[in-house]
């Protein structure tokens, strides 16, 4: 069960065992046990919602330290386009790219370039027309993982292309080998990441044998270093080779509008993504051609490893893209090169089912329904599960027991004393209808 | 044989909750581990029928009877009834009022879609009394 790698991790010393993250998690992947949050690894999609909500900063993404680049002879930075939105009064992305060279990289390759190639490939695929519509973007790894665990029916709707990050890494390495004569393994390619989902996509890719990216460094780690360098820059090198389309991928709607199809949807924020996935599943969006989904509000600029306010960053991107060419990176010819395609099909991971076969699942579901009737239905979270139903499901799966519910505990105490123990409960829970709480 | 029964109430004219029952049923079918094609067929058919209840019939009740072999859903309302079932089954035929169509509903695909996505469908309707739709999707 723990073989799945996740970049979202917990600092136990900071975790107080509060209920914030279990309530926020979109896949109900967190339980509090013995005063600490624990992640059910097969359900986690690395969306970073728990990192955002944790008031104690106990949750964090396990990104690589910048020092990791020193393991390679030749070091390439792959800045996510969202990096450009982090800086106040930036007029030219070449400042950022030049500063990246000054903090230790030998070369930069903008992920905006890979994004433009993926946009071109998307347009070609939409034009060819032999795909299941609506076509769903493959760019947000948290969304892709969510589909594999909760919406397996929609796997065939996903665009079977590498992410801009992986495509950029592939091209960056090839270019560098040609330029330097170095061997592939001497070249380190590092993504400057806005989010934990991308880190997981590197360490544990879903559709590739191995990611071309050697490591992921958080935007929040390089940001202060870059600002220091950018203040003192004298000679700005012209390094940028991307256009409006690539830069716009940093925010919600950028990728979808670059698809150039008439009917598209761009939804951002994990709860909105879920609503759209439900609608696609119910075939309510069959007239839509392309759907861009970003787990983070605002798109990648809303990633939990970014520094700037999401909406401020979006405005800055609008200014930055203004005088750029539309797109600088294209695919020759009408065919999408096979290197851009996934190496493996996406496999469904059915974590929702209660048991291995339908009959056993039915037995368990009847037990769950019975239990839920007897629970107070407050979804208070004091059992460590986000809802009463989640607790009931945990119980039938053997991961919890009925006495995890504090109302059950109260009844047990009551049964051994003549005094009214209602006052032992926290104020909001006193005087709960005793008739409802009949334990069986 | 093992059986799971689920019950949902549908409120009249409440478009904010329309689709809630079919959504919950879909979630339960995922918990039960039915294959995704079966789940999709049930979800689409029940959603259409649920919306019909909201638009035409002052709400109603939905009961699902699930066995490992078959998912049966009975949708019962006390609405006006369907005067001409054959006409109602025609694609594009709709009696939905203009304000409902303005919301994007009432395209006249409800009953045809229910038929398309289910293995069996039965409409039992009495004018002025109500309509009961029974649909079945087999677990293949």
Interface residues (C-beta under 8 A of the other chain):
Chain A: X150 X152 X153 X278 X281 X282 X283 X284 X348 X350 X352 X353 X354 X355 X356 X357 X358 X359 X361 X362 X363 X365 X366 X369 X393
Chain B: X2 X3 X4 X6 X19 X22 X23 X26 X27 X28 X30 X31 X32 X33 X34 X36 X37 X39 X40 X43 X44 X47 X66 X67 X68 X139
